[in-house]
Amino acid sequence: MNAQALWYLTRGSGIVSLILLTLAVIAGIATSTRWAKPRWPRFVTEGLHRNASLLSTVFVFVHIASAVLDGYVSIRWLDAIVPFGAAYKPLWLGLGALSLDAFLAIALTSMLRARLGYRTWRSVHWLAYGCWALALVHGLGAGSDRSQAWMLALDGLAVGSVLVASAWRTWPVVRGTLGRPGRLSPIEEMEGAFQ
C-alpha cells in the first residue's frame, strides 16, 4: 500500500471511529435509561450500542495500524498504548493512547461482565465518557483535517449530541421521573435488577 493510501486510511478511519464512538456513547446513554418507543424497542437501542462499539473497535485498530505503518512520521506500536512517549506530537498522540487504554478497559470488562459483577463493570464503563472526550481532543490536536470547516462541524455535532444525551440522562425533569412519588428512575431500576 502506498503512503498516500495509508494517509487517507488513517484520516478516514479516525473520522469514522469518532462517529462510531459518538453513536456508541449516545446509544449507551439511551440504553442505560431504558429508553424505548413502540416503533423503537429497547433491544434495538441495545443492539445499536453493542454494534457501534464493536465496529468502532475495528476502525480504531485500522486507524492505529495505518498510522504506524505510514512512514511519513515516526509512530511506534508502543506509542498507541503508552501515553506521551511518541516523538511526533507527544501530547496529542498521548491523549489518543489514553483514549485507547480506556477503550480497552471498557471492552475487556464488557467481555468479562458476568464474572466481574454489575458494579465493577459499571464503574469501569463510566470511562466511556473520558474515552470519547480524549479521542475527540486527540483528533482536534493531531488530525490533519482539524481546521477544515466540515471537520469542525462534525466535531461540534458530536459534542452537541453527547452533551444533549448526557443532560437528558442526568436531568430527571426532562425524562419525567422527578415528582412521581414511589417511582424509581430508570437507572435505579437497572441497578436494582443487578443486585
N, CA, C and O of each residue as an XYZ file, in Angstrom:
780
protein
N       0.862     -1.178      0.000
C       0.000      0.000      0.000
C       0.903      1.235      0.000
O       1.872      1.294      0.758
N       0.594      2.211     -0.838
C       1.459      3.388     -0.896
C       1.155      4.356      0.242
O       0.145      4.231      0.934
N       2.055      5.325      0.419
C       1.975      6.248      1.554
C       0.711      7.099      1.508
O       0.105      7.365      2.547
N       0.308      7.527      0.314
C      -0.885      8.355      0.221
C      -2.135      7.571      0.617
O      -3.022      8.112      1.279
N      -2.210      6.314      0.222
C      -3.352      5.475      0.602
C      -3.388      5.275      2.112
O      -4.461      5.308      2.714
N      -2.225      5.067      2.731
C      -2.174      4.914      4.195
C      -2.625      6.198      4.886
O      -3.328      6.159      5.895
N      -2.212      7.333      4.331
C      -2.597      8.610      4.921
C      -4.115      8.784      4.872
O      -4.729      9.172      5.866
N      -4.721      8.496      3.713
C      -6.182      8.587      3.600
C      -6.871      7.579      4.514
O      -7.909      7.877      5.104
N      -6.299      6.399      4.629
C      -6.866      5.378      5.506
C      -6.809      5.814      6.970
O      -7.761      5.607      7.721
N      -5.693      6.416      7.370
C      -5.566      6.923      8.738
C      -6.601      8.007      9.004
O      -7.291      7.977     10.023
N      -6.707      8.956      8.094
C      -7.677     10.047      8.241
C      -9.101      9.511      8.297
O      -9.860      9.822      9.216
N      -9.453      8.705      7.304
C     -10.827      8.201      7.215
C     -11.220      7.334      8.392
O     -12.317      7.470      8.933
N     -10.323      6.442      8.790
C     -10.655      5.551      9.913
C     -10.738      6.323     11.225
O     -11.505      5.945     12.110
N      -9.967      7.392     11.366
C     -10.074      8.224     12.566
C     -11.412      8.932     12.637
O     -12.026      9.013     13.700
N     -11.863      9.447     11.495
C     -13.153     10.142     11.445
C     -14.305      9.165     11.695
O     -15.224      9.464     12.457
N     -14.250      8.007     11.052
C     -15.303      7.003     11.254
C     -15.294      6.520     12.706
O     -16.354      6.277     13.283
N     -14.106      6.379     13.300
C     -14.015      5.971     14.712
C     -14.720      6.976     15.613
O     -15.452      6.589     16.524
N     -14.503      8.267     15.361
C     -15.163      9.296     16.166
C     -16.680      9.210     16.024
O     -17.406      9.301     17.014
N     -17.153      9.036     14.800
C     -18.600      8.931     14.572
C     -19.166      7.717     15.304
O     -20.198      7.815     15.968
N     -18.491      6.571     15.183
C     -18.976      5.349     15.837
C     -18.911      5.452     17.359
O     -19.823      4.997     18.049
N     -17.839      6.046     17.886
C     -17.739      6.216     19.341
C     -18.834      7.151     19.844
O     -19.408      6.923     20.909
N     -19.122      8.200     19.082
C     -20.198      9.120     19.460
C     -21.537      8.386     19.466
O     -22.323      8.523     20.403
N     -21.789      7.617     18.430
C     -23.027      6.836     18.352
C     -23.112      5.825     19.498
O     -24.183      5.628     20.073
N     -21.990      5.186     19.831
C     -21.973      4.211     20.932
C     -22.269      4.887     22.269
O     -22.990      4.329     23.095
N     -21.721      6.077     22.489
C     -21.981      6.793     23.748
C     -23.450      7.183     23.839
O     -24.083      6.987     24.876
N     -23.993      7.732     22.759
C     -25.402      8.160     22.772
C     -26.332      6.956     22.947
O     -27.278      7.014     23.732
N     -26.069      5.877     22.228
C     -26.901      4.671     22.372
C     -26.720      4.056     23.757
O     -27.664      3.497     24.315
N     -25.511      4.157     24.316
C     -25.281      3.671     25.680
C     -26.092      4.457     26.697
O     -26.631      3.885     27.644
N     -26.177      5.756     26.501
C     -26.991      6.596     27.392
C     -28.462      6.203     27.267
O     -29.159      6.059     28.271
N     -28.924      6.034     26.047
C     -30.327      5.631     25.845
C     -30.587      4.255     26.451
O     -31.652      4.019     27.022
N     -29.624      3.351     26.331
C     -29.772      2.009     26.909
C     -29.827      2.084     28.430
O     -30.643      1.410     29.059
N     -28.957      2.907     29.025
C     -28.902      2.983     30.492
C     -30.170      3.567     31.086
O     -30.501      3.281     32.237
N     -30.879      4.375     30.325
C     -32.129      4.947     30.828
C     -33.342      4.115     30.442
O     -34.477      4.452     30.780
N     -33.086      3.021     29.728
C     -34.136      2.114     29.268
C     -35.148      2.812     28.362
O     -36.345      2.526     28.388
N     -34.625      3.733     27.566
C     -35.471      4.468     26.637
C     -36.011      3.522     25.573
O     -35.284      2.681     25.044
N     -37.271      3.668     25.275
C     -37.908      2.850     24.228
C     -39.155      3.556     23.737
O     -39.779      4.341     24.451
N     -39.492      3.255     22.515
C     -40.722      3.737     21.893
C     -41.370      2.541     21.209
O     -40.687      1.554     20.936
N     -42.654      2.600     20.928
C     -43.307      1.459     20.261
C     -42.634      1.066     18.944
O     -42.553     -0.119     18.621
N     -42.154      2.051     18.184
C     -41.503      1.739     16.911
C     -39.988      1.579     17.056
O     -39.307      1.272     16.077
N     -39.459      1.780     18.247
C     -38.018      1.644     18.501
C     -37.847      0.950     19.854
O     -37.580      1.611     20.858
N     -38.001     -0.383     19.890
C     -37.908     -1.100     21.158
C     -36.502     -1.032     21.754
O     -35.526     -0.732     21.066
N     -36.432     -1.315     23.030
C     -35.162     -1.214     23.762
C     -34.088     -2.114     23.181
O     -32.917     -1.737     23.184
N     -34.444     -3.294     22.681
C     -33.416     -4.195     22.158
C     -32.734     -3.613     20.916
O     -31.590     -3.959     20.620
N     -33.430     -2.729     20.187
C     -32.815     -2.082     19.024
C     -31.730     -1.111     19.488
O     -30.644     -1.060     18.910
N     -32.033     -0.345     20.532
C     -31.054      0.583     21.073
C     -29.857     -0.169     21.647
O     -28.711      0.231     21.442
N     -30.125     -1.262     22.368
C     -29.031     -2.068     22.928
C     -28.174     -2.653     21.810
O     -26.947     -2.672     21.916
N     -28.804     -3.126     20.750
C     -28.058     -3.669     19.612
C     -27.239     -2.601     18.905
O     -26.106     -2.848     18.492
N     -27.815     -1.414     18.769
C     -27.088     -0.302     18.157
C     -25.854      0.049     18.990
O     -24.773      0.267     18.444
N     -26.020      0.101     20.302
C     -24.893      0.391     21.198
C     -23.802     -0.668     21.057
O     -22.625     -0.343     20.901
N     -24.200     -1.914     21.113
C     -23.230     -3.020     21.028
C     -22.524     -3.038     19.672
O     -21.301     -3.162     19.611
N     -23.279     -2.916     18.602
C     -22.687     -2.983     17.269
C     -21.821     -1.768     16.948
O     -20.777     -1.910     16.312
N     -22.235     -0.579     17.376
C     -21.394      0.613     17.172
C     -20.095      0.480     17.951
O     -19.032      0.874     17.470
N     -20.181     -0.074     19.156
C     -18.977     -0.285     19.969
C     -18.042     -1.298     19.313
O     -16.834     -1.073     19.242
N     -18.597     -2.411     18.834
C     -17.768     -3.435     18.190
C     -17.156     -2.926     16.888
O     -15.983     -3.170     16.609
N     -17.948     -2.226     16.107
C     -17.441     -1.707     14.838
C     -16.380     -0.636     15.065
O     -15.426     -0.528     14.295
N     -16.548      0.154     16.121
C     -15.529      1.164     16.426
C     -14.201      0.509     16.771
O     -13.142      1.082     16.513
N     -14.244     -0.688     17.353
C     -13.014     -1.425     17.643
C     -12.234     -1.678     16.362
O     -11.016     -1.504     16.330
N     -12.921     -2.082     15.319
C     -12.280     -2.353     14.031
C     -11.659     -1.078     13.475
O     -10.503     -1.082     13.051
N     -12.418      0.005     13.474
C     -11.916      1.244     12.880
C     -10.799      1.878     13.713
O      -9.887      2.487     13.153
N     -10.855      1.745     15.039
C      -9.752      2.237     15.874
C      -8.484      1.459     15.555
O      -7.409      2.049     15.441
N      -8.596      0.140     15.412
C      -7.421     -0.662     15.070
C      -6.875     -0.276     13.699
O      -5.662     -0.148     13.534
N      -7.751     -0.088     12.713
C      -7.311      0.327     11.373
C      -6.631      1.696     11.450
O      -5.611      1.922     10.798
N      -7.192      2.600     12.239
C      -6.613      3.940     12.410
C      -5.192      3.847     12.971
O      -4.270      4.489     12.468
N      -5.033      3.048     14.005
C      -3.715      2.917     14.632
C      -2.741      2.206     13.702
O      -1.611      2.658     13.519
N      -3.177      1.096     13.117
C      -2.285      0.324     12.239
C      -1.827      1.146     11.040
O      -0.650      1.110     10.681
N      -2.730      1.877     10.424
C      -2.347      2.669      9.254
C      -1.421      3.821      9.645
O      -0.527      4.182      8.879
N      -1.629      4.406     10.842
C      -0.738      5.476     11.302
C       0.665      4.935     11.583
O       1.659      5.592     11.274
N       0.746      3.746     12.166
C       2.048      3.145     12.467
C       2.753      2.723     11.176
O       3.957      2.937     11.032
N       2.018      2.130     10.246
C       2.614      1.640      9.003
C       3.008      2.764      8.042
O       3.906      2.595      7.217
N       2.341      3.896      8.152
C       2.693      5.036      7.316
C       4.030      5.596      7.799
O       4.146      6.011      8.952
N       5.016      5.610      6.949
C       6.364      6.033      7.343
C       6.594      7.529      7.312
O       7.717      7.976      7.541
N       5.562      8.319      7.036
C       5.745      9.764      6.936
C       6.242     10.356      8.248
O       7.146     11.191      8.250
N       5.652      9.926      9.371
C       6.130     10.327     10.699
C       6.410      9.061     11.502
O       5.882      7.989     11.203
N       7.231      9.200     12.504
C       7.621      8.042     13.316
C       6.616      7.827     14.453
O       6.625      8.540     15.456
N       5.760      6.833     14.269
C       4.825      6.420     15.318
C       5.016      4.924     15.498
O       4.920      4.153     14.542
N       5.286      4.523     16.735
C       5.508      3.108     17.037
C       4.223      2.492     17.611
O       3.330      3.200     18.077
N       4.155      1.165     17.564
C       3.016      0.462     18.167
C       2.904      0.816     19.646
O       1.803      0.992     20.167
N       4.039      0.919     20.314
C       4.051      1.244     21.739
C       3.423      2.608     22.002
O       2.784      2.810     23.035
N       3.602      3.547     21.071
C       3.036      4.891     21.227
C       1.512      4.880     21.250
O       0.892      5.807     21.772
N       0.911      3.845     20.693
C      -0.548      3.740     20.691
C      -1.090      3.338     22.059
O      -2.259      3.576     22.363
N      -0.238      2.730     22.881
C      -0.692      2.237     24.184
C      -0.112      3.036     25.344
O      -0.815      3.337     26.308
N       1.161      3.377     25.251
C       1.834      4.118     26.327
C       1.772      5.604     26.000
O       2.340      6.042     25.000
N       1.085      6.387     26.835
C       0.888      7.793     26.512
C       2.153      8.643     26.652
O       3.026      8.381     27.480
N       2.208      9.669     25.803
C       3.160     10.767     25.884
C       4.621     10.381     25.644
O       5.519     11.099     26.084
N       4.876      9.274     24.962
C       6.244      8.872     24.645
C       6.587      8.991     23.171
O       7.716      8.698     22.777
N       5.647      9.409     22.361
C       5.864      9.482     20.917
C       6.781     10.651     20.572
O       6.778     11.682     21.244
N       7.553     10.472     19.525
C       8.419     11.549     19.046
C       7.603     12.599     18.294
O       7.949     13.781     18.304
N       6.524     12.170     17.645
C       5.669     13.059     16.860
C       4.456     13.455     17.690
O       3.713     12.588     18.152
N       4.248     14.743     17.883
C       3.096     15.285     18.621
C       2.788     14.472     19.884
O       1.720     13.870     19.992
N       3.725     14.456     20.836
C       3.554     13.580     22.007
C       2.294     13.858     22.832
O       1.686     12.925     23.356
N       1.898     15.118     22.953
C       0.686     15.424     23.728
C      -0.547     14.852     23.046
O      -1.342     14.156     23.679
N      -0.709     15.141     21.760
C      -1.912     14.731     21.042
C      -1.971     13.220     20.853
O      -3.037     12.620     20.990
N      -0.836     12.598     20.540
C      -0.816     11.136     20.438
C      -0.979     10.495     21.810
O      -1.562      9.418     21.929
N      -0.465     11.154     22.845
C      -0.641     10.651     24.209
C      -2.098     10.632     24.621
O      -2.546      9.698     25.286
N      -2.848     11.664     24.228
C      -4.289     11.674     24.521
C      -5.002     10.557     23.768
O      -5.931      9.940     24.288
N      -4.558     10.304     22.536
C      -5.110      9.174     21.777
C      -4.794      7.847     22.453
O      -5.640      6.954     22.498
N      -3.565      7.713     22.986
C      -3.188      6.481     23.689
C      -4.018      6.304     24.957
O      -4.448      5.193     25.264
N      -4.246      7.388     25.694
C      -5.104      7.302     26.887
C      -6.523      6.887     26.509
O      -7.157      6.099     27.209
N      -7.007      7.422     25.404
C      -8.333      7.046     24.929
C      -8.378      5.564     24.599
O      -9.334      4.873     24.953
N      -7.345      5.073     23.918
C      -7.281      3.646     23.587
C      -7.216      2.796     24.855
O      -7.877      1.760     24.937
N      -6.436      3.217     25.834
C      -6.335      2.461     27.091
C      -7.698      2.360     27.781
O      -8.078      1.296     28.270
N      -8.425      3.476     27.815
C      -9.771      3.448     28.412
C     -10.693      2.559     27.587
O     -11.490      1.799     28.136
N     -10.580      2.659     26.277
C     -11.386      1.842     25.361
C     -11.139      0.356     25.606
O     -12.080     -0.437     25.648
N      -9.866     -0.017     25.767
C      -9.526     -1.424     26.016
C     -10.062     -1.898     27.371
O     -10.529     -3.029     27.497
N      -9.991     -1.025     28.380
C     -10.536     -1.379     29.701
C     -12.043     -1.597     29.626
O     -12.570     -2.531     30.231
N     -12.726     -0.745     28.894
C     -14.181     -0.889     28.733
C     -14.505     -2.178     27.995
O     -15.391     -2.927     28.406
N     -13.791     -2.437     26.906
C     -14.047     -3.647     26.113
C     -13.760     -4.909     26.928
O     -14.544     -5.858     26.907
N     -12.649     -4.918     27.635
C     -12.280     -6.102     28.420
C     -13.291     -6.376     29.526
O     -13.709     -7.518     29.720
N     -13.682     -5.335     30.249
C     -14.652     -5.550     31.332
C     -16.032     -5.898     30.782
O     -16.803     -6.591     31.445
N     -16.347     -5.429     29.591
C     -17.626     -5.804     28.987
C     -17.644     -7.285     28.627
O     -18.668     -7.953     28.770
N     -16.501     -7.797     28.158
C     -16.423     -9.228     27.848
C     -16.479    -10.078     29.118
O     -16.942    -11.218     29.082
N     -16.012     -9.531     30.230
C     -15.975    -10.269     31.494
C     -17.074     -9.827     32.457
O     -17.001    -10.104     33.654
N     -18.072     -9.154     31.950
C     -19.120     -8.570     32.800
C     -19.761     -9.585     33.740
O     -19.984     -9.286     34.913
N     -20.053    -10.757     33.248
C     -20.719    -11.769     34.084
C     -19.830    -12.190     35.258
O     -20.333    -12.489     36.341
N     -18.538    -12.215     35.050
C     -17.615    -12.627     36.116
C     -17.267    -11.488     37.067
O     -16.992    -11.717     38.245
N     -17.278    -10.280     36.563
C     -16.891     -9.134     37.387
C     -18.027     -8.633     38.268
O     -17.782     -8.124     39.362
N     -19.239     -8.768     37.817
C     -20.377     -8.216     38.526
C     -20.746     -6.855     37.970
O     -19.935     -6.166     37.351
N     -21.983     -6.495     38.208
C     -22.526     -5.277     37.626
C     -21.815     -4.023     38.134
O     -21.491     -3.135     37.345
N     -21.572     -3.944     39.433
C     -20.984     -2.719     39.994
C     -19.590     -2.440     39.440
O     -19.276     -1.300     39.097
N     -18.767     -3.455     39.353
C     -17.414     -3.274     38.819
C     -17.489     -2.887     37.350
O     -16.818     -1.954     36.909
N     -18.306     -3.606     36.599
C     -18.461     -3.286     35.178
C     -18.942     -1.854     34.993
O     -18.407     -1.121     34.162
N     -19.937     -1.457     35.753
C     -20.497     -0.119     35.630
C     -19.468      0.946     35.976
O     -19.393      1.982     35.315
N     -18.677      0.693     37.009
C     -17.643      1.661     37.393
C     -16.650      1.886     36.260
O     -16.286      3.025     35.964
N     -16.217      0.811     35.632
C     -15.272      0.938     34.518
C     -15.964      1.535     33.293
O     -15.350      2.281     32.530
N     -17.228      1.208     33.112
C     -17.954      1.679     31.930
C     -18.127      3.198     31.926
O     -18.341      3.787     30.867
N     -18.040      3.833     33.080
C     -18.093      5.289     33.136
C     -16.918      5.911     32.378
O     -16.981      7.078     31.991
N     -15.853      5.141     32.165
C     -14.713      5.630     31.389
C     -15.084      5.944     29.943
O     -14.330      6.623     29.245
N     -16.224      5.462     29.493
C     -16.637      5.706     28.105
C     -16.698      7.198     27.803
O     -16.331      7.623     26.707
N     -17.154      7.990     28.754
C     -17.207      9.433     28.539
C     -15.802      9.997     28.349
O     -15.563     10.789     27.438
N     -14.881      9.589     29.208
C     -13.498     10.053     29.089
C     -12.838      9.554     27.825
O     -12.103     10.292     27.170
N     -13.094      8.303     27.477
C     -12.548      7.714     26.254
C     -12.988      8.530     25.043
O     -12.169      8.879     24.193
N     -14.268      8.829     24.966
C     -14.806      9.602     23.848
C     -14.200     11.004     23.812
O     -13.780     11.474     22.755
N     -14.154     11.677     24.978
C     -13.621     13.044     25.029
C     -12.141     13.075     24.647
O     -11.709     13.966     23.916
N     -11.370     12.119     25.132
C      -9.946     12.059     24.783
C      -9.752     11.815     23.286
O      -8.867     12.402     22.664
N     -10.577     10.951     22.719
C     -10.493     10.684     21.274
C     -10.818     11.947     20.485
O     -10.160     12.249     19.490
N     -11.817     12.671     20.923
C     -12.197     13.910     20.246
C     -11.056     14.925     20.300
O     -10.701     15.511     19.277
N     -10.480     15.137     21.481
C      -9.395     16.107     21.633
C      -8.151     15.643     20.865
O      -7.435     16.462     20.288
N      -7.898     14.335     20.859
C      -6.792     13.777     20.061
C      -6.955     14.172     18.594
O      -5.995     14.598     17.952
N      -8.154     14.033     18.074
C      -8.409     14.404     16.683
C      -8.283     15.896     16.443
O      -7.807     16.315     15.388
N      -8.707     16.708     17.413
C      -8.601     18.163     17.280
C      -7.142     18.616     17.265
O      -6.805     19.623     16.642
N      -6.280     17.866     17.954
C      -4.878     18.247     18.017
C      -4.007     17.603     16.968
O      -3.082     18.237     16.460
N      -4.282     16.353     16.631
C      -3.411     15.604     15.717
C      -4.006     15.403     14.342
O      -3.279     15.077     13.404
N      -5.298     15.585     14.195
C      -5.948     15.314     12.917
C      -5.536     16.279     11.824
O      -5.443     17.486     12.052
N      -5.293     15.755     10.654
C      -4.872     16.606      9.548
C      -6.032     17.445      8.998
O      -5.795     18.407      8.268
N      -7.251     17.108      9.326
C      -8.423     17.869      8.879
C      -8.996     18.745      9.989
O     -10.102     19.267      9.853
N      -8.265     18.909     11.071
C      -8.778     19.578     12.268
C      -9.238     21.017     12.035
O     -10.097     21.503     12.770
N      -8.693     21.707     11.038
C      -9.078     23.097     10.798
C     -10.064     23.254      9.644
O     -10.461     24.371      9.312
N     -10.459     22.141      9.033
C     -11.440     22.184      7.946
C     -12.830     22.450      8.524
O     -13.185     21.917      9.576
N     -13.604     23.268      7.835
C     -14.942     23.633      8.321
C     -15.820     22.401      8.504
O     -16.546     22.308      9.494
N     -15.770     21.456      7.573
C     -16.624     20.265      7.679
C     -16.227     19.409      8.885
O     -17.086     18.795      9.517
N     -14.911     19.365      9.209
C     -14.476     18.571     10.359
C     -14.861     19.267     11.656
O     -15.283     18.616     12.612
N     -14.717     20.580     11.692
C     -15.143     21.329     12.876
C     -16.649     21.188     13.094
O     -17.106     21.092     14.233
N     -17.419     21.177     12.007
C     -18.867     20.972     12.110
C     -19.173     19.571     12.641
O     -20.064     19.398     13.473
N     -18.430     18.572     12.155
C     -18.622     17.198     12.638
C     -18.262     17.086     14.115
O     -18.978     16.444     14.883
N     -17.148     17.712     14.515
C     -16.767     17.718     15.932
C     -17.828     18.411     16.774
O     -18.187     17.927     17.847
N     -18.334     19.550     16.288
C     -19.375     20.271     17.011
C     -20.651     19.460     17.152
O     -21.296     19.473     18.200
N     -21.009     18.750     16.080
C     -22.195     17.888     16.118
C     -21.999     16.746     17.117
O     -22.922     16.395     17.852
N     -20.804     16.172     17.141
C     -20.513     15.093     18.093
C     -20.608     15.602     19.530
O     -21.235     14.968     20.379
N     -19.985     16.747     19.796
C     -20.015     17.319     21.149
C     -21.445     17.667     21.545
O     -21.891     17.323     22.639
N     -22.158     18.344     20.662
C     -23.536     18.726     20.964
C     -24.426     17.521     21.231
O     -25.251     17.542     22.145
N     -24.260     16.471     20.433
C     -25.082     15.264     20.598
C     -24.823     14.594     21.941
O     -25.759     14.201     22.637
N     -23.562     14.468     22.298
C     -23.233     13.811     23.574
C     -23.657     14.681     24.750
O     -24.124     14.163     25.765
N     -23.501     15.994     24.626
C     -23.940     16.882     25.713
C     -25.447     16.823     25.913
O     -25.916     16.772     27.050
N     -26.209     16.830     24.828
C     -27.676     16.747     24.932
C     -28.077     15.398     25.544
O     -28.923     15.347     26.437
N     -27.469     14.315     25.065
C     -27.801     12.988     25.605
C     -27.421     12.886     27.079
O     -28.163     12.303     27.870
N     -26.276     13.446     27.452
C     -25.840     13.414     28.852
C     -26.765     14.235     29.735
O     -27.106     13.815     30.841
N     -27.172     15.401     29.255
C     -28.108     16.225     30.019
C     -29.432     15.504     30.186
O     -30.042     15.546     31.254
N     -29.872     14.845     29.125
C     -31.122     14.094     29.183
C     -31.024     12.966     30.206
O     -31.987     12.683     30.919
N     -29.866     12.329     30.275
C     -29.687     11.232     31.228
C     -29.680     11.720     32.666
O     -30.247     11.077     33.550
N     -29.039     12.852     32.899
C     -28.856     13.307     34.279
C     -29.916     14.283     34.759
O     -29.922     14.660     35.930
N     -30.795     14.688     33.890
C     -31.817     15.659     34.261
C     -33.174     14.983     34.301
O     -33.840     14.861     33.273
N     -33.594     14.537     35.493
C     -34.836     13.759     35.603
C     -36.083     14.500     35.140
O     -37.039     13.851     34.715
N     -36.118     15.814     35.202
C     -37.295     16.561     34.785
C     -37.564     16.322     33.305
O     -38.719     16.207     32.894
N     -36.520     16.249     32.515
C     -36.677     16.035     31.079
C     -37.322     14.683     30.807
O     -38.162     14.555     29.916
N     -36.926     13.677     31.577
C     -37.463     12.331     31.373
C     -38.788     12.128     32.090
O     -39.447     11.107     31.887
N     -39.194     13.084     32.928
C     -40.482     12.977     33.599
C     -40.476     12.041     34.793
O     -41.539     11.577     35.204
N     -39.311     11.747     35.366
C     -39.270     10.842     36.519
C     -39.256     11.599     37.837
O     -39.465     10.997     38.890
N     -39.013     12.913     37.804
C     -38.997     13.701     39.031
C     -40.426     14.029     39.432
O     -41.254     14.359     38.582
N     -40.709     13.942     40.688
C     -42.017     14.328     41.185
C     -43.056     13.230     41.126
O     -44.230     13.481     41.399
N     -42.661     12.031     40.780
C     -43.592     10.910     40.807
C     -43.259     10.064     42.029
O     -42.322      9.266     41.997
N     -44.015     10.234     43.095
C     -43.686      9.514     44.325
C     -43.705      8.000     44.130
O     -44.595      7.443     43.487
N     -42.703      7.364     44.700
C     -42.639      5.908     44.674
C     -42.087      5.327     43.384
O     -41.924      4.111     43.279
N     -41.801      6.152     42.418
C     -41.271      5.637     41.153
C     -39.762      5.794     41.131
O     -39.225      6.865     41.411
N     -39.093      4.707     40.794
C     -37.643      4.741     40.657
C     -37.278      5.274     39.287
O     -38.014      5.096     38.317
N     -36.130      5.928     39.223
C     -35.639      6.352     37.919
C     -35.188      5.109     37.159
O     -34.950      4.067     37.770
N     -35.068      5.204     35.847
C     -34.616      4.044     35.067
C     -33.254      3.524     35.515
O     -33.008      2.318     35.485
N     -32.375      4.423     35.928
C     -31.061      3.998     36.401
C     -31.201      3.217     37.699
O     -30.554      2.185     37.876
N     -32.045      3.702     38.610
C     -32.275      2.989     39.870
C     -32.919      1.625     39.636
O     -32.604      0.660     40.333
N     -33.828      1.545     38.649
C     -34.445      0.278     38.328
C     -33.405     -0.722     37.813
O     -33.415     -1.893     38.193
N     -32.513     -0.247     36.947
C     -31.478     -1.111     36.388
C     -30.522     -1.585     37.487
O     -30.131     -2.751     37.518
N     -30.151     -0.665     38.388
C     -29.270     -1.056     39.489
C     -29.920     -2.128     40.357
O     -29.262     -3.076     40.786
N     -31.208     -1.971     40.607
C     -31.915     -2.936     41.429
C     -32.010     -4.310     40.768
O     -32.030     -5.333     41.453
N     -32.067     -4.330     39.447
C     -32.156     -5.603     38.724
C     -30.891     -6.433     38.840
O     -30.934     -7.655     38.703
N     -29.764     -5.778     39.090
C     -28.491     -6.491     39.145
C     -27.991     -6.738     40.558
O     -26.890     -7.256     40.744
N     -28.792     -6.370     41.561
C     -28.339     -6.584     42.952
C     -28.785     -7.898     43.488
O     -28.489     -8.229     44.636
